[in-house]
Amino acid sequence: MSNMQNRISCLRKQCSLSQKQFAEILRISQSSLSKYEKDRLAIPSVVLIQMSEYFKVSVDIVNIALHISLKNFEQQCNGINIHAA
């Protein structure tokens, strides 16, 4: 599992979402989400915006969550409280 996959998976699992459910919410294909998670495809700005709208946080927060060091992210992820729509 890549670092990106761990980070996106953590965000969506905090909201008890499957990959399929999260892809539907973001209005993208499950295949695209899978590629983002596996770091095989760059996440477009529009998808970052959709994530920020869903999680009710700024795009900067989503971007930071996807790019901070894995060790710091895993520590923060355990205590994160995301209020999704």
C-alpha positions in Angstrom: 0.0 0.0 0.0 1.5 3.3 -1.0 1.7 6.4 1.1 -1.0 8.1 -0.9 -3.3 5.1 -0.6 -2.9 5.1 3.1 -3.8 8.8 3.3 -6.8 8.8 1.1 -8.0 5.5 2.6 -7.7 7.0 6.1 -9.7 10.0 5.2 -12.5 8.0 3.7 -12.5 5.4 6.4 -12.9 8.1 9.0 -16.3 8.6 7.4 -17.0 4.8 7.0 -16.9 5.1 3.2 -16.0 2.4 0.8 -13.9 3.3 -2.2 -17.0 2.9 -4.4 -19.1 5.2 -2.1 -16.4 7.9 -2.0 -16.0 7.8 -5.8 -19.7 8.3 -6.2 -19.7 11.2 -3.8 -16.8 12.8 -5.7 -18.5 12.1 -9.0 -15.6 10.2 -10.3 -15.1 6.6 -11.3 -14.0 4.1 -8.8 -11.1 3.3 -11.2 -9.9 6.9 -11.0 -10.1 6.9 -7.2 -8.1 3.7 -7.2 -5.4 5.3 -9.4 -5.3 8.3 -7.1 -4.9 6.1 -4.1 -2.2 4.1 -5.7 -0.4 7.3 -6.8 -0.7 6.2 -10.4 -2.6 9.4 -11.4 -2.3 12.9 -10.1 -5.4 14.2 -8.3 -6.9 17.0 -10.3 -7.7 20.3 -8.6 -11.4 19.8 -9.1 -11.3 16.5 -7.2 -9.3 18.2 -4.3 -12.1 20.8 -4.3 -14.8 18.1 -4.1 -12.9 16.4 -1.2 -12.7 19.7 0.6 -16.4 20.4 0.1 -17.3 16.9 1.3 -15.1 17.1 4.4 -16.0 20.7 5.0 -12.4 21.9 5.2 -10.2 24.0 3.0 -8.5 22.6 -0.1 -5.2 23.4 1.7 -6.2 21.1 4.5 -7.0 18.2 2.1 -3.8 18.9 0.2 -1.7 18.9 3.4 -3.4 15.7 4.6 -2.4 14.0 1.3 1.2 15.3 1.3 2.5 15.5 4.9 4.9 12.8 6.0 3.3 9.4 6.5 4.4 9.1 10.1 2.9 12.4 11.1 -0.3 11.6 9.1 -0.8 8.2 10.7 -0.4 9.8 14.2 -2.9 12.5 13.3 -5.3 10.2 11.5 -6.0 8.2 14.6 -7.3 11.2 16.4 -8.8 13.1 13.5 -12.5 14.0 13.6 -13.8 14.7 10.2 -17.4 16.0 9.9 -18.5 14.9 6.5 -21.7 15.9 4.8 
